[in-house]
Amino acid sequence: QVQLVESGGGLVQPGGSLRLSCASSGSIVSIYGIGWYRQAPGKQRELVAFISSSGGTNYAGSVKGRFTISRDNAKNTVYLQMNSLKPEDTADYYCNAGGTATFPGLYWGQGTQVTVSS
């Protein structure tokens, strides 16, 4: 059973930073492509960042240059470093495994809330 657990969300001021973590079971991080998705109130869920099993990355245009996705295979963990946060980054953030930069995979974490507000 694939398990994904997100952590690191919270309340930050605009311009601040957060690092989200997605801890996975087994060797999921090295086997599957991992995506970070977010869903703001009243909005559709969107892909924020993606890292393939081969290490390639993709970012939504709205976060490129501010967010960085990375993986630590030894820790079975994927990170999303979020810098220069904006109020429009406010959303629930979800980790997803098994997908591509186009389609999500079957496995989701429970989500972690990020609120950017002054």
Biotite code that builds the C-alpha atoms (Angstrom):
import biotite.structure as struc

atoms = struc.array([
    struc.Atom([0.000, 0.000, 0.000], chain_id="A", res_id=1, res_name="GLN", atom_name="CA", element="C"),
    struc.Atom([1.403, 3.355, -1.063], chain_id="A", res_id=2, res_name="VAL", atom_name="CA", element="C"),
    struc.Atom([1.225, 5.983, 1.642], chain_id="A", res_id=3, res_name="GLN", atom_name="CA", element="C"),
    struc.Atom([2.003, 9.669, 1.245], chain_id="A", res_id=4, res_name="LEU", atom_name="CA", element="C"),
    struc.Atom([2.076, 12.091, 4.157], chain_id="A", res_id=5, res_name="VAL", atom_name="CA", element="C"),
    struc.Atom([2.470, 15.831, 3.658], chain_id="A", res_id=6, res_name="GLU", atom_name="CA", element="C"),
    struc.Atom([3.712, 18.222, 6.295], chain_id="A", res_id=7, res_name="SER", atom_name="CA", element="C"),
    struc.Atom([5.137, 21.707, 6.636], chain_id="A", res_id=8, res_name="GLY", atom_name="CA", element="C"),
    struc.Atom([2.146, 23.868, 5.870], chain_id="A", res_id=9, res_name="GLY", atom_name="CA", element="C"),
    struc.Atom([1.141, 26.834, 7.951], chain_id="A", res_id=10, res_name="GLY", atom_name="CA", element="C"),
    struc.Atom([0.434, 30.539, 8.060], chain_id="A", res_id=11, res_name="LEU", atom_name="CA", element="C"),
    struc.Atom([3.080, 32.862, 6.646], chain_id="A", res_id=12, res_name="VAL", atom_name="CA", element="C"),
    struc.Atom([3.294, 36.486, 5.607], chain_id="A", res_id=13, res_name="GLN", atom_name="CA", element="C"),
    struc.Atom([3.650, 37.510, 1.968], chain_id="A", res_id=14, res_name="PRO", atom_name="CA", element="C"),
    struc.Atom([7.273, 37.210, 0.935], chain_id="A", res_id=15, res_name="GLY", atom_name="CA", element="C"),
    struc.Atom([7.897, 34.445, 3.422], chain_id="A", res_id=16, res_name="GLY", atom_name="CA", element="C"),
    struc.Atom([8.981, 30.874, 2.850], chain_id="A", res_id=17, res_name="SER", atom_name="CA", element="C"),
    struc.Atom([7.805, 27.387, 3.672], chain_id="A", res_id=18, res_name="LEU", atom_name="CA", element="C"),
    struc.Atom([9.150, 23.954, 2.918], chain_id="A", res_id=19, res_name="ARG", atom_name="CA", element="C"),
    struc.Atom([6.619, 21.212, 2.390], chain_id="A", res_id=20, res_name="LEU", atom_name="CA", element="C"),
    struc.Atom([7.556, 17.581, 2.792], chain_id="A", res_id=21, res_name="SER", atom_name="CA", element="C"),
    struc.Atom([5.973, 14.491, 1.295], chain_id="A", res_id=22, res_name="CYS", atom_name="CA", element="C"),
    struc.Atom([7.065, 11.350, 3.068], chain_id="A", res_id=23, res_name="ALA", atom_name="CA", element="C"),
    struc.Atom([6.322, 8.136, 1.214], chain_id="A", res_id=24, res_name="SER", atom_name="CA", element="C"),
    struc.Atom([6.360, 4.446, 1.954], chain_id="A", res_id=25, res_name="SER", atom_name="CA", element="C"),
    struc.Atom([9.003, 2.105, 0.615], chain_id="A", res_id=26, res_name="GLY", atom_name="CA", element="C"),
    struc.Atom([10.946, 3.376, -2.367], chain_id="A", res_id=27, res_name="SER", atom_name="CA", element="C"),
    struc.Atom([8.045, 5.253, -3.918], chain_id="A", res_id=28, res_name="ILE", atom_name="CA", element="C"),
    struc.Atom([10.007, 8.433, -4.475], chain_id="A", res_id=29, res_name="VAL", atom_name="CA", element="C"),
    struc.Atom([12.555, 6.673, -6.651], chain_id="A", res_id=30, res_name="SER", atom_name="CA", element="C"),
    struc.Atom([9.995, 4.622, -8.573], chain_id="A", res_id=31, res_name="ILE", atom_name="CA", element="C"),
    struc.Atom([7.182, 7.056, -9.308], chain_id="A", res_id=32, res_name="TYR", atom_name="CA", element="C"),
    struc.Atom([6.908, 10.537, -10.629], chain_id="A", res_id=33, res_name="GLY", atom_name="CA", element="C"),
    struc.Atom([5.857, 12.827, -7.791], chain_id="A", res_id=34, res_name="ILE", atom_name="CA", element="C"),
    struc.Atom([3.726, 15.914, -8.191], chain_id="A", res_id=35, res_name="GLY", atom_name="CA", element="C"),
    struc.Atom([2.709, 18.686, -5.861], chain_id="A", res_id=36, res_name="TRP", atom_name="CA", element="C"),
    struc.Atom([-0.823, 19.889, -6.484], chain_id="A", res_id=37, res_name="TYR", atom_name="CA", element="C"),
    struc.Atom([-2.757, 22.641, -4.820], chain_id="A", res_id=38, res_name="ARG", atom_name="CA", element="C"),
    struc.Atom([-6.389, 23.579, -4.565], chain_id="A", res_id=39, res_name="GLN", atom_name="CA", element="C"),
    struc.Atom([-7.525, 26.992, -3.447], chain_id="A", res_id=40, res_name="ALA", atom_name="CA", element="C"),
    struc.Atom([-11.067, 27.643, -2.227], chain_id="A", res_id=41, res_name="PRO", atom_name="CA", element="C"),
    struc.Atom([-13.421, 27.744, -5.194], chain_id="A", res_id=42, res_name="GLY", atom_name="CA", element="C"),
    struc.Atom([-10.665, 26.769, -7.610], chain_id="A", res_id=43, res_name="LYS", atom_name="CA", element="C"),
    struc.Atom([-9.734, 23.619, -9.495], chain_id="A", res_id=44, res_name="GLN", atom_name="CA", element="C"),
    struc.Atom([-6.861, 21.508, -8.317], chain_id="A", res_id=45, res_name="ARG", atom_name="CA", element="C"),
    struc.Atom([-3.744, 22.378, -10.271], chain_id="A", res_id=46, res_name="GLU", atom_name="CA", element="C"),
    struc.Atom([-0.291, 20.945, -10.678], chain_id="A", res_id=47, res_name="LEU", atom_name="CA", element="C"),
    struc.Atom([2.317, 23.150, -9.051], chain_id="A", res_id=48, res_name="VAL", atom_name="CA", element="C"),
    struc.Atom([5.487, 21.142, -9.556], chain_id="A", res_id=49, res_name="ALA", atom_name="CA", element="C"),
    struc.Atom([6.446, 17.706, -10.793], chain_id="A", res_id=50, res_name="PHE", atom_name="CA", element="C"),
    struc.Atom([9.550, 15.584, -10.605], chain_id="A", res_id=51, res_name="ILE", atom_name="CA", element="C"),
    struc.Atom([9.847, 12.449, -12.705], chain_id="A", res_id=52, res_name="SER", atom_name="CA", element="C"),
    struc.Atom([11.456, 9.200, -11.659], chain_id="A", res_id=53, res_name="SER", atom_name="CA", element="C"),
    struc.Atom([14.398, 10.196, -13.841], chain_id="A", res_id=54, res_name="SER", atom_name="CA", element="C"),
    struc.Atom([14.736, 13.563, -12.122], chain_id="A", res_id=55, res_name="GLY", atom_name="CA", element="C"),
    struc.Atom([13.217, 15.904, -14.663], chain_id="A", res_id=56, res_name="GLY", atom_name="CA", element="C"),
    struc.Atom([11.107, 18.726, -13.249], chain_id="A", res_id=57, res_name="THR", atom_name="CA", element="C"),
    struc.Atom([8.185, 20.841, -14.372], chain_id="A", res_id=58, res_name="ASN", atom_name="CA", element="C"),
    struc.Atom([6.657, 23.903, -12.749], chain_id="A", res_id=59, res_name="TYR", atom_name="CA", element="C"),
    struc.Atom([3.530, 25.898, -13.170], chain_id="A", res_id=60, res_name="ALA", atom_name="CA", element="C"),
    struc.Atom([4.336, 29.272, -14.666], chain_id="A", res_id=61, res_name="GLY", atom_name="CA", element="C"),
    struc.Atom([2.915, 31.008, -11.619], chain_id="A", res_id=62, res_name="SER", atom_name="CA", element="C"),
    struc.Atom([5.508, 29.449, -9.308], chain_id="A", res_id=63, res_name="VAL", atom_name="CA", element="C"),
    struc.Atom([8.539, 29.028, -11.539], chain_id="A", res_id=64, res_name="LYS", atom_name="CA", element="C"),
    struc.Atom([11.512, 30.788, -10.033], chain_id="A", res_id=65, res_name="GLY", atom_name="CA", element="C"),
    struc.Atom([9.929, 30.820, -6.589], chain_id="A", res_id=66, res_name="ARG", atom_name="CA", element="C"),
    struc.Atom([9.276, 27.134, -5.866], chain_id="A", res_id=67, res_name="PHE", atom_name="CA", element="C"),
    struc.Atom([11.701, 24.238, -6.098], chain_id="A", res_id=68, res_name="THR", atom_name="CA", element="C"),
    struc.Atom([10.817, 20.554, -6.039], chain_id="A", res_id=69, res_name="ILE", atom_name="CA", element="C"),
    struc.Atom([13.455, 18.091, -4.936], chain_id="A", res_id=70, res_name="SER", atom_name="CA", element="C"),
    struc.Atom([13.743, 14.526, -3.762], chain_id="A", res_id=71, res_name="ARG", atom_name="CA", element="C"),
    struc.Atom([15.767, 12.578, -1.253], chain_id="A", res_id=72, res_name="ASP", atom_name="CA", element="C"),
    struc.Atom([15.579, 8.937, -2.256], chain_id="A", res_id=73, res_name="ASN", atom_name="CA", element="C"),
    struc.Atom([17.325, 7.776, 0.901], chain_id="A", res_id=74, res_name="ALA", atom_name="CA", element="C"),
    struc.Atom([14.609, 9.405, 2.999], chain_id="A", res_id=75, res_name="LYS", atom_name="CA", element="C"),
    struc.Atom([11.814, 8.504, 0.578], chain_id="A", res_id=76, res_name="ASN", atom_name="CA", element="C"),
    struc.Atom([10.787, 12.131, 0.719], chain_id="A", res_id=77, res_name="THR", atom_name="CA", element="C"),
    struc.Atom([9.958, 14.835, -1.794], chain_id="A", res_id=78, res_name="VAL", atom_name="CA", element="C"),
    struc.Atom([10.169, 18.497, -0.861], chain_id="A", res_id=79, res_name="TYR", atom_name="CA", element="C"),
    struc.Atom([8.617, 21.655, -2.155], chain_id="A", res_id=80, res_name="LEU", atom_name="CA", element="C"),
    struc.Atom([10.586, 24.731, -1.167], chain_id="A", res_id=81, res_name="GLN", atom_name="CA", element="C"),
    struc.Atom([8.333, 27.756, -1.501], chain_id="A", res_id=82, res_name="MET", atom_name="CA", element="C"),
    struc.Atom([9.913, 31.192, -1.442], chain_id="A", res_id=83, res_name="ASN", atom_name="CA", element="C"),
    struc.Atom([8.550, 34.676, -2.040], chain_id="A", res_id=84, res_name="SER", atom_name="CA", element="C"),
    struc.Atom([5.093, 33.477, -1.151], chain_id="A", res_id=85, res_name="LEU", atom_name="CA", element="C"),
    struc.Atom([2.101, 35.436, -2.351], chain_id="A", res_id=86, res_name="LYS", atom_name="CA", element="C"),
    struc.Atom([-1.486, 35.502, -1.098], chain_id="A", res_id=87, res_name="PRO", atom_name="CA", element="C"),
    struc.Atom([-2.526, 33.687, -4.276], chain_id="A", res_id=88, res_name="GLU", atom_name="CA", element="C"),
    struc.Atom([-0.392, 30.738, -3.167], chain_id="A", res_id=89, res_name="ASP", atom_name="CA", element="C"),
    struc.Atom([-2.914, 30.107, -0.400], chain_id="A", res_id=90, res_name="THR", atom_name="CA", element="C"),
    struc.Atom([-4.310, 26.611, -0.905], chain_id="A", res_id=91, res_name="ALA", atom_name="CA", element="C"),
    struc.Atom([-4.330, 23.062, 0.304], chain_id="A", res_id=92, res_name="ASP", atom_name="CA", element="C"),
    struc.Atom([-1.248, 21.342, -1.061], chain_id="A", res_id=93, res_name="TYR", atom_name="CA", element="C"),
    struc.Atom([-1.270, 17.657, -1.978], chain_id="A", res_id=94, res_name="TYR", atom_name="CA", element="C"),
    struc.Atom([1.431, 15.186, -2.852], chain_id="A", res_id=95, res_name="CYS", atom_name="CA", element="C"),
    struc.Atom([0.680, 12.771, -5.684], chain_id="A", res_id=96, res_name="ASN", atom_name="CA", element="C"),
    struc.Atom([2.540, 9.695, -6.871], chain_id="A", res_id=97, res_name="ALA", atom_name="CA", element="C"),
    struc.Atom([2.396, 7.703, -10.067], chain_id="A", res_id=98, res_name="GLY", atom_name="CA", element="C"),
    struc.Atom([1.467, 10.405, -12.533], chain_id="A", res_id=99, res_name="GLY", atom_name="CA", element="C"),
    struc.Atom([3.093, 12.597, -15.113], chain_id="A", res_id=100, res_name="THR", atom_name="CA", element="C"),
    struc.Atom([3.335, 16.324, -15.675], chain_id="A", res_id=101, res_name="ALA", atom_name="CA", element="C"),
    struc.Atom([0.016, 15.999, -17.485], chain_id="A", res_id=102, res_name="THR", atom_name="CA", element="C"),
    struc.Atom([-2.039, 13.515, -15.463], chain_id="A", res_id=103, res_name="PHE", atom_name="CA", element="C"),
    struc.Atom([-2.076, 12.760, -11.755], chain_id="A", res_id=104, res_name="PRO", atom_name="CA", element="C"),
    struc.Atom([-1.338, 9.300, -10.466], chain_id="A", res_id=105, res_name="GLY", atom_name="CA", element="C"),
    struc.Atom([-3.481, 7.117, -8.269], chain_id="A", res_id=106, res_name="LEU", atom_name="CA", element="C"),
    struc.Atom([-1.881, 7.952, -4.956], chain_id="A", res_id=107, res_name="TYR", atom_name="CA", element="C"),
    struc.Atom([-2.589, 11.063, -2.907], chain_id="A", res_id=108, res_name="TRP", atom_name="CA", element="C"),
    struc.Atom([-1.585, 12.352, 0.469], chain_id="A", res_id=109, res_name="GLY", atom_name="CA", element="C"),
    struc.Atom([-3.998, 13.940, 2.912], chain_id="A", res_id=110, res_name="GLN", atom_name="CA", element="C"),
    struc.Atom([-2.923, 17.481, 2.129], chain_id="A", res_id=111, res_name="GLY", atom_name="CA", element="C"),
    struc.Atom([-1.388, 20.302, 4.106], chain_id="A", res_id=112, res_name="THR", atom_name="CA", element="C"),
    struc.Atom([-2.765, 23.820, 4.307], chain_id="A", res_id=113, res_name="GLN", atom_name="CA", element="C"),
    struc.Atom([-0.754, 26.851, 3.284], chain_id="A", res_id=114, res_name="VAL", atom_name="CA", element="C"),
    struc.Atom([-2.090, 30.299, 4.082], chain_id="A", res_id=115, res_name="THR", atom_name="CA", element="C"),
    struc.Atom([-0.253, 33.418, 2.947], chain_id="A", res_id=116, res_name="VAL", atom_name="CA", element="C"),
    struc.Atom([-1.690, 36.488, 4.590], chain_id="A", res_id=117, res_name="SER", atom_name="CA", element="C"),
    struc.Atom([-0.600, 39.734, 6.158], chain_id="A", res_id=118, res_name="SER", atom_name="CA", element="C"),
])
